[in-house]
Amino acid sequence: MTNEQTSDSFFDIYHHEDDLYLDNKWIKNELVEDIDMEHAIIERCTFERVQFLNNDFSNIELVDCVFKNCDLSNTQLSKGSLHRNQFINCKLVGTDFSDAFLKNIEFKGSNLFLSNFNHTRLDTVNFSENKMDQVEMGECKLKKVTFNECGLNQANFFKTSLKNIDLSNCEFEKIMLDFDSISGLKVNDYQALYFAQAFLNLKLK
């Protein structure tokens, strides 16, 4: 006999009136693919090594969930409401968070290449040790957002205020933003030189 816990299934999700609910589940080693499930409500769940591929979860309510070593590539989470969630060592390539609201969220050690946060409100969100090249964060509202040791090459922050945002220990060769966006941005010496050349047209001799 073994004491190994049996995991649940994402497909335990159930209908209640007009919504879909999934609550207090531990789900691992499952494939969830090509599903259109608008306005699902998922609370207090842990997902481990779950593949969410090409799903439409627009308008999702995601609360108190943990994703570990999961793949959410090209998943639609646009217009969602995400509270107190963690994404640890996840693949989020092309994941769409646009027009969503994120509060008390942690992204750590994850690949967010080409992910889309355009027009999103982020409040108390921590990005740590992530690959974020070519991430889209245009016209966002940022409050208490931190970036720690992230790769941000060709990331787009156009029309997003970066006041009091610290990028000094992040890496990028080129980053897209406008003159107003950089006001109050905290950078290191090398990055300051990059912005001086990009926005002030200074030429070094």
VOGU-3710 file (C-alpha; in Angstrom, 3 decimals, decimal comma):
1> mtneqtsdsf> 0,000/0,000/0,000  1,135/3,568/-0,668  0,205/6,901/0,834  0,622/8,800/-2,426  -2,069/11,407/-2,888  -4,248/11,010/-5,965  -4,444/14,222/-7,963  -7,653/15,794/-9,229  -8,540/16,744/-12,801  -9,136/20,101/-14,447
11> fdiyhheddl> -12,201/18,487/-15,979  -13,775/18,330/-12,527  -14,852/21,884/-13,318  -18,623/22,210/-12,941  -21,441/24,514/-13,982  -23,228/26,766/-11,515  -25,870/28,972/-13,114  -24,043/30,694/-15,978  -20,483/30,167/-14,718  -17,919/27,377/-14,497
21> yldnkwikne> -16,286/26,647/-11,129  -13,166/24,820/-10,030  -12,259/25,038/-6,349  -9,666/23,566/-3,982  -8,068/21,062/-6,389  -4,550/19,678/-6,800  -3,977/18,921/-10,478  -0,816/17,506/-12,018  0,495/15,980/-15,255  -2,585/16,826/-17,305
31> lvedidmeha> -3,160/18,214/-20,824  -5,850/20,865/-21,312  -5,976/21,857/-24,974  -8,094/23,912/-27,401  -10,885/24,718/-24,916  -13,158/27,767/-25,113  -14,252/28,439/-21,526  -15,115/32,101/-21,028  -15,616/33,396/-17,480  -14,447/30,367/-15,544
41> iierctferv> -13,955/30,856/-11,792  -10,939/28,968/-10,422  -10,017/29,298/-6,745  -7,525/27,693/-4,322  -6,052/25,276/-6,855  -2,506/24,034/-7,356  -1,371/23,011/-10,836  1,857/21,059/-11,360  3,271/20,137/-14,771  -0,071/20,868/-16,443
51> qflnndfsni> -0,112/21,851/-20,126  -2,703/24,498/-21,013  -2,299/24,877/-24,767  -4,245/27,260/-27,028  -7,164/27,702/-24,632  -9,530/30,669/-24,405  -10,129/31,534/-20,744  -11,146/35,143/-21,379  -12,762/36,928/-18,413  -11,429/34,280/-16,030
61> elvdcvfknc> -11,494/34,817/-12,269  -8,326/33,225/-10,884  -7,839/33,469/-7,113  -5,295/31,936/-4,705  -3,834/29,523/-7,268  -0,303/28,210/-7,779  1,130/27,101/-11,125  4,404/25,138/-10,977  6,247/23,962/-14,081  3,125/24,491/-16,185
71> dlsntqlskg> 2,818/25,437/-19,857  0,218/28,124/-20,607  1,532/29,039/-24,051  -0,886/30,997/-26,252  -3,590/30,820/-23,580  -6,137/33,640/-23,556  -6,527/35,232/-20,115  -7,578/38,613/-21,478  -10,036/40,700/-19,450  -9,458/38,352/-16,528
81> slhrnqfinc> -9,280/39,136/-12,825  -6,246/37,493/-11,192  -5,650/37,770/-7,436  -2,973/36,207/-5,225  -1,555/33,765/-7,755  1,952/32,389/-8,368  3,492/31,280/-11,655  6,712/29,399/-10,831  8,994/28,013/-13,571  6,177/28,214/-16,094
91> klvgtdfsda> 6,128/28,598/-19,872  3,918/31,571/-20,765  5,014/32,134/-24,368  2,442/34,272/-26,162  0,051/34,167/-23,195  -2,529/36,968/-23,429  -3,139/38,960/-20,218  -4,367/42,059/-22,084  -7,081/44,245/-20,536  -6,868/42,190/-17,329
101> flkniefkgs> -6,463/43,140/-13,670  -3,599/41,489/-11,773  -3,112/41,987/-8,033  -0,651/40,270/-5,677  0,849/38,107/-8,409  4,302/36,503/-8,603  6,014/35,411/-11,810  9,276/33,633/-10,982  11,736/31,768/-13,214  9,236/31,735/-16,074
111> nlflsnfnht> 9,371/32,286/-19,830  7,074/35,154/-20,833  8,499/35,644/-24,341  5,936/37,491/-26,509  3,352/37,544/-23,705  0,804/40,350/-23,922  -0,049/42,652/-21,001  -1,270/45,600/-23,091  -3,881/47,794/-21,357  -3,555/45,749/-18,160
121> rldtvnfsen> -3,660/47,034/-14,568  -0,947/45,510/-12,390  -0,968/46,089/-8,638  1,689/44,499/-6,401  3,110/42,232/-9,093  6,611/40,775/-8,827  8,541/39,639/-11,918  11,660/37,758/-10,794  14,274/35,942/-12,892  12,005/35,711/-15,928
131> kmdqvemgec> 12,686/35,663/-19,665  10,559/38,576/-20,891  12,017/39,393/-24,293  9,500/41,072/-26,617  6,860/41,206/-23,886  4,069/43,700/-24,651  3,248/46,082/-21,776  1,899/49,075/-23,637  -0,560/51,482/-22,007  -0,468/49,627/-18,682
141> klkkvtfnec> -1,175/50,974/-15,213  1,593/49,874/-12,834  1,432/50,099/-9,039  4,034/48,450/-6,796  5,405/46,416/-9,709  8,951/45,046/-9,449  11,332/43,570/-12,020  14,235/41,581/-10,590  16,904/40,052/-12,855  14,604/39,769/-15,859
151> glnqanffkt> 15,556/39,699/-19,527  13,623/42,517/-21,217  15,200/42,788/-24,646  12,815/44,506/-27,094  10,114/44,697/-24,444  7,455/47,294/-25,262  6,393/49,786/-22,557  4,993/52,415/-24,938  2,661/54,852/-23,146  3,194/53,094/-19,792
161> slknidlsnc> 4,486/55,255/-16,947  7,586/53,661/-15,405  7,904/56,175/-12,581  9,668/54,531/-9,598  10,102/51,268/-11,534  13,610/49,825/-11,066  15,138/48,042/-14,066  18,736/48,408/-12,901  19,437/44,677/-12,550  17,504/43,649/-15,667
171> efekimldfd> 19,116/43,043/-19,052  18,215/44,421/-22,465  19,984/45,670/-25,563  16,958/47,551/-26,815  13,671/48,469/-25,205  10,629/50,209/-26,652  9,106/53,152/-24,806  8,328/56,826/-25,296  9,889/59,890/-23,715  7,130/60,304/-21,121
181> sisglkvndy> 7,439/56,669/-20,027  11,016/57,010/-18,790  10,352/59,840/-16,336  11,295/58,579/-12,870  12,586/55,229/-14,155  15,488/53,786/-12,103  18,351/52,415/-14,201  22,045/51,555/-13,955  24,868/53,536/-15,602  24,912/51,429/-18,767
191> qalyfaqafl> 21,160/51,746/-19,194  21,309/55,494/-18,564  23,796/55,775/-21,423  21,471/53,782/-23,680  18,521/56,088/-22,922  20,664/59,207/-23,387  21,635/58,040/-26,849  18,125/56,864/-27,739  16,184/59,929/-26,556  18,665/62,790/-26,488
201> nlklk> 20,556/61,856/-29,646  23,875/62,202/-27,790  26,929/60,996/-29,656  29,938/59,704/-27,732  33,498/60,450/-28,812
//
